[in-house]
Amino acid sequence: MPVIDIHNHFFPREWPDLAARYGTSNWPRIKHNEPGKAEIMVGDRFFRQIYSACWDADVRLQEMDRDGVDVQVVSATPVLFAYDRPIEHALDCAQLFNDSALELCTQGKGRLKSLCQVPLQGVDAACRELSRCMKAGHLGVQIGNHVGEKNLDDPAIITFLHHCADEGAAVLVHPWDMFGQLRMPKYMMPWTVGMPAETQLGIVAMILSGAFDKLPRKLRICFAHGGGSFVFLLGRLQNAWQHHPVAHGVCELPPKEYLDRFYVDSAVFDLRALKYLVETMGPDRVMLGSDYPFPLGEHRVGELIRRSELPSVTKSRLLGENAVKFLGLSASTLPDAKSPRANEPIHTKADQLTYSSYLRVPDLLQLQHPQSSPQHHDELLFIIVHQTYELWFKELLHDLDAVVRNLRDAGENPESPDEVYEAARLLRRCTEITRVLVEQFTILETMLPTHFLAFRGKLEPASGFQSEQFRELEFLCGLKDEKMLRYHKPTPEAYAQLERRLREPSLHEVFFEALQAMGKLQIDKNVSAREQFEARARAVASLYRDEHSHRDWIDVCERLTEFDELVVGWRLRHIQLVERVIGARMGTGGSAGSSYLKLTLDKKFFPELWQARTLLTE
Ligand code: HEM
């Protein structure tokens, strides 16, 4: 996989006198002083010293070879954005630099790609220029993190981002025009302090305004400089979200649930910061970005990632694989990884994947924290058994979500048997897992009631009622009971997740919608709930009557019935355990204990599948 740097900049060698072209002052211009060096001026103010790598493809390619970079995705420098100018001037200016970027790329022997810029202050012009650039060969767009006083949650910018998603354009958000500059006149503080805060502001504005809820998941957006201060202060944001209504915003989920909606680059210049970034964002969300060829960029591009102790698979993702996805490229359209430097240091022995590092065994073994003091011998068992249940609940949710997707696809495409087969196959796994879960209670029954009572007092008010995943499983399968949300008030993330599950179609709904789509079920919404129930049961019975034509669907029905049966078995065994350990005592969650739990034995996910049995005749 080639090494790809998604964040670096260029300036053309020359461009027209913009002040004269538009009749206004203070436009950026380039002043060549000596061979290979130039100054960028804004009007008469010195802005930055640059060197020939900015405009000379050969110099870039040589330095890429030196650093082991195969592909650079170049973008303009924010000083060229012109968002505060009349739209027509900013558009014309964008076109000049966008076409220059493509010229540079043509000299890059297939190793230089580009992102365009747009007049973001005018959404129509911005969309038109983006479309033009995508046709011309740009891979996406670089935008500033604000337009004047408007942040990224501004409706016009959201419209533009929708357009980017539709065009398949990758979006790189770059901080610029930093706030508080009057208080940061010295030491490049706008760059070192202002820029990270600007980027954080961009991300937070998008999350809390619900922009990510509205924008399609296919939007590929990346924030420069590791997302600025966002990741380091995510805990603070999360805390505010949970404990202060004003900080809550209008987003559907807690802030940290949006980390899979955007990428960040690796320009953080510190090994521990990179490690934390990857741990927080996930190894699929960080990409090599260098800010080359500016002094505040990485001086040996990619060195930070290569020197890190990240596993080699993660390094490969950061150095190229994630960029291929972000840019919407196929690996075959990219040049081969040429430089041996690109891969050599990634595969050192020291960072080879091991059993332990892959499975995060040390982390896993750190997760048991008994409350009793001195520690009661059996509390470790109590914790481990519950944790094991939660891990299996996670797998069940993972598989059942896939079953829902398969059955939905089966409904949309009734002629294709593959999805039904796949649903049945995964349901078989779910029944086998649940069988293990029923059995597991016996391990806890090795704990004497007196031993449990010795530390039970430490657990209150924690209770099985608060198992978010158990409730998610119920909601996902079709037993949606909004009242149960009250147990999750202390954990807003769980609350929000369960609310989402309540809204989403359940396995029950998707299953019967598929039967409807196949013409096996006609539901008259005007008849009573009981009559609708009977209609669904009759539809199931009709499948069984024609076994020859519906083997695959009958298989799904049988697996669902078995799953239902096993979950009732789970409830029963849990009650037996409860009675064996605490008798008729109240629960730590405040219920009447086993007498309450017995009421849940009548719960079934798919009662129609059971009713169908009554309808069948010899
Ligand atoms: C000594 C062992 C256990 C005792 C004494 C016990 C007790 C109880 C009690 C009394 C309740 C009713 C709610 C309340 O008032 O707190 C309950 C609910 C629950 N427990 Fe347990 N439990 C034990 C082990 C487990 C284990 C190993 C799991 C595995 C995940 C589990 C999962 C649940 C769940 C999911 C609920 C909610 C059930 C529902 O609402 O239908 N419990 N437990």
Residues whose N, C-alpha, C, O or C-beta is under 5 A from the ligand:
A	BS01	HEM	H386 Y389 S463 G464 F465 S467 F470 V578 V581 I582 M586 G587 T588 G589 G590 S591 G593 T600
